[in-house]
Amino acid sequence: LTSKTIVADLNKGEKLNGENFEIWQIWHQKVQYILEEQEVLETINHTMAEPEYGTSAQHKRDHEADQSWKKKNSIARITLLSCMQDDLMCEFEGFKTAEEMWVALKDKFGCVSATKLRRMTIKFDTYRKRQNCSMKQDLRDISNTIQELKRVRHTLTDEQQVQAVIRSLPDNWEQMKINITIMTTFKLLMI
């Protein structure tokens, strides 16, 4: 796969939009993989000082290294920006280096405040099966939410996870809810 194909594939997924901070962990890992594939990952970890002007062989090498870094920085910035929704992109496009942008993104989305954690738990607690999605997709969504909570060190018990699945089922799935409850209770008693 080419880097352009990888970026295109990433952009088919959910973009960072300022509200979906719970995807930050996955988003930032995907972006790092892409930057690594494009051989520009180092640009999010350091900047390069403008070289002195001169005519020596060393000055020429410094200038070539600077030009190479600028090209890599441009690729990294474009990649980061292309993985955001338009309004968020406008907020971050003013950063001149990929490193500055990356630090700002980590500051904004990397830490989990009490409010963000509460929002994530509410999303988990109120999740309901969507009519237009298969059960498999809904279970995947619940599983992803559990993993997101685990990443921010908010671990759920097995019982809480099972109850979330039961709660998410539509009312007309009452028999399924009863069966899952009975099976889960039986398993817990056997432990």
Secondary structure, 3 states (H helix, E strand, C coil): CCHHHHHHHHHHCCCECCCCHHHHHHHHHHHHHHHHHCCCHHHHCCCCCCCCCCCCHHHHHHHHHHHHHHHHHHHHHHHHHHCECHHHHHHHCCCCCHHHHHHHHHHHHHCCCHHHHHHHHHHHHCCCCCCCCCHHHHHHHHHHHHHHHHHCCCCCCHHHHHHHHHHHCCHHHHHHHHHHHHHHHHHHHHC
